Amino acid sequence: MSVRILMVDDEPDAQELFRQNFRREIRNGVYSFDFALSGETALELLQGRAPPGVVLVLSDINMPGMSGIELLAEIRNTWPEVGVFMITAYGDDATETRARELGAVRFLSKPVDFEVLKDDLLRILEGAGQPR
């Protein structure tokens, strides 16, 4: 059974970037990805499943409409069992602190280092401890 991950980013190119970098894992059934271009769409995808089949959300922070921080708060309130990694090109200490206070598992900077992300995913999903 593959692990379902929801990638939320208002940049459509991010979908292809994640598909390319996880192509082997997707092909081998390790991970399956859903994609949303906004926080609102992400919530609709999550609400369409009871319980949600998504185990982990990877969310951009700076998006029009609902920000990634607002999405994180909604996910924590409704689906506390779903892990959330925050991704941003414009990270600052205050934003990272807020994301961690709201329960973000990991805070990543763009461009994403996919080898580090893959290692972190394995650690979190196998319950082996905290990511680096």
Protein Blocks (a to p, Z undefined) as FASTA:
>chain_A
ZZddddddfblklmmmmmmmmmmmmmnomaccdddfbfklmmmmmmmpccdfbfbdcddf
bdghjafklmmmmmmmmmmmbccddddfkbcfklmmmmmmnopabdcdddddfklmmmmm
mmmmnonaccZZ
